[in-house]
Amino acid sequence: MRLYGYWRSTASWRVRLVLALKEVEYDNHPVHLVRDGGEQRTDAYRRKNPMTQVPLLEWEEDGRTRRLSQSVAICELLNERYPEPPLLPPSLEGRATVRQLVEVVNAGIQPLQNLRVLQELSAAGMDRDEWGARWIERGFIALETMLQETAGAYAFADELTLADVFVVPQVYNARRFGVKMSRFPTIERVDAACAALPAFAAAAPDRQPDAQP
Ligand SMILES: N[C@@H](CCC(=O)N[C@@H](CS)C(=O)NCC(=O)O)C(=O)O
């Protein structure tokens, strides 16, 4: 199994987290998102992922090379293929609630501060850091309210779920953009609980082979 990703990509980090939690071995293929205009935009990579984004998971099966992009789809595939530990709760309502939290980050926050959006904003003369912080803060106001209802030791009750896998990388980006995390005590508490786990430490950006100082 090969993971095409980038050390500081939050969407790649989600997949790294699931692989680490499931203890699945994989080959890391770094795609530098900035160097030379971005390796994700090369013809060779575009043929693998027409969206020209990371992450991308690639593996061989039945004599064919399989590829899957989009971190939600990848995480769900891995969660079903490697059932232990389960990253979705047993109840239907629990699974839907976790997916709701996942989508708040995946659809409601991350796309607004993705690299290509920030690059376009900079080119148009806008302050990309102010923009990024503003949209993360708006999303976190909602997420904090939701987590006050759902969180136990982790984002959903007392077991790790995909909600934690999506929230933790977004907190890292919030800090990068200068968001004041003390405004979001439940998000901060969930992030700290996850940070104490070895799988979360292993998947962190600065532990990746392509990390830069
Ligand atoms: N919805 C996609 C988002 C993927 C995404 O936004 N990837 C970013 C890095 S976190 C990327 O490749 N950006 C490169 C670019 O914008 O050119 C997913 O969850 O996989």
The ligand as an SDF file (V2000), in Angstrom:
LIG
                    3D

 20 19  0  0  0  0  0  0  0  0999 V2000
  -11.4430   16.6000    0.1780 N   0  0  0  0  0  0  0  0  0  0  0  0
  -10.0800   16.2380   -0.0330 C   0  0  0  0  0  0  0  0  0  0  0  0
   -9.2150   17.4560    0.1870 C   0  0  0  0  0  0  0  0  0  0  0  0
   -7.7960   17.1960   -0.2130 C   0  0  0  0  0  0  0  0  0  0  0  0
   -6.9590   18.4510   -0.0750 C   0  0  0  0  0  0  0  0  0  0  0  0
   -7.4880   19.5640    0.0580 O   0  0  0  0  0  0  0  0  0  0  0  0
   -5.6550   18.2750   -0.1050 N   0  0  0  0  0  0  0  0  0  0  0  0
   -4.7600   19.3980   -0.0120 C   0  0  0  0  0  0  0  0  0  0  0  0
   -3.7630   19.2140    1.0950 C   0  0  0  0  0  0  0  0  0  0  0  0
   -4.5640   19.1120    2.6770 S   0  0  0  0  0  0  0  0  0  0  0  0
   -4.0030   19.5350   -1.3140 C   0  0  0  0  0  0  0  0  0  0  0  0
   -3.6110   18.5560   -1.9020 O   0  0  0  0  0  0  0  0  0  0  0  0
   -3.7720   20.7790   -1.7480 N   0  0  0  0  0  0  0  0  0  0  0  0
   -3.0100   21.0180   -2.9240 C   0  0  0  0  0  0  0  0  0  0  0  0
   -3.5390   22.1650   -3.7190 C   0  0  0  0  0  0  0  0  0  0  0  0
   -4.4540   22.8320   -3.2550 O   0  0  0  0  0  0  0  0  0  0  0  0
   -3.0190   22.3760   -4.8110 O   0  0  0  0  0  0  0  0  0  0  0  0
   -9.6930   15.1140    0.9220 C   0  0  0  0  0  0  0  0  0  0  0  0
  -10.2740   15.0590    2.0070 O   0  0  0  0  0  0  0  0  0  0  0  0
   -8.8440   14.2910    0.5820 O   0  0  0  0  0  0  0  0  0  0  0  0
  1  2  1  0
  2  3  1  0
  2 18  1  0
  3  4  1  0
  4  5  1  0
  5  6  2  0
  5  7  1  0
  7  8  1  0
  8  9  1  0
  8 11  1  0
  9 10  1  0
 11 12  2  0
 11 13  1  0
 13 14  1  0
 14 15  1  0
 15 16  2  0
 15 17  1  0
 18 19  2  0
 18 20  1  0
M  END
$$$$
